């Protein structure tokens, strides 16, 4: 069980990192005006999906 909990923590951290990186990338790309709106929206969608996975996984850990 301890190894499974450790794995879940690593996965949560990775998803949070991806979400943070996607958000920062959108801000930087918008400042530089190098990415289209469609690309920025896609990056924000990926970040939001990662945060949703973290929330769903956290809910699963609380029940165990």
C-alpha positions, 0 to 999 in steps of 0.5 A: 500500500505504501508504494501505491501511495508514493506512486500516486503522490508522484503522479499528482506532482507530475500533473500539477507540474504539467498544469503549471508549465502549461499556464506559464507557457500560455502567458509567455507565448501571449507576451511574445505574441508567437502562438495562435489563440487555438494553441493557447486554448489547447495548452490551457485545456491540457492544464485544466485536464491535469488539474482535474486528474489531480482532484479525482485522484485526491478524492480516491486517496481520501476514500482508501 
